[in-house]
Amino acid sequence: MHDLKDFGLLGIGACGGNQVSAFKKYDLASFYINSAIEDLKSLGLQDMHYYHIKDAMGCHKDRNVSKNYLAQNYEDILKHIERYLTGKYVFLFGSTGGGTSSGMCALMTELLESELGKIVIPVITIPSLSESLQAKTNSYELLKELFGCAQHTIFIVDNNKESNFIKSNETLATLIYSL
């Protein structure tokens, strides 16, 4: 049996941040990464461990911008994650269609496992059918990368199943916590 201290939550981008925020009632170690400070502020920065990428103002669905931000800041990001997510297991949350998460998710999975010795379980949300071609292209590219590097279970959340994202995130938190 595992202790709850063995688990941590990492939310990347707006979607990942909102999903991890739904876990607050469970009092699990959480950390947030975003390239847009507005997205972090919307979560409420008090009592929250987060990393805003220096001088970043969002990725606007551009995976290459996100990858460059990670390349320039990964050592500092890992140092912060190591400080706040001390458990062995990390559930990594994010959207496959946006910018920040779709560019960082696969490499963060690899870095957390190889550099910090974590077991990473990605929980990724795919775009709804009504989202842009760019979001769907980002999703396809990230899924290719993630399936090539992830060493453990990947949970995929379908954005077509529930239009109320607050409800969807609460349901997701309940399901993941019950595991």
Disulfide bonds with the S-S distance in Angstrom:
none
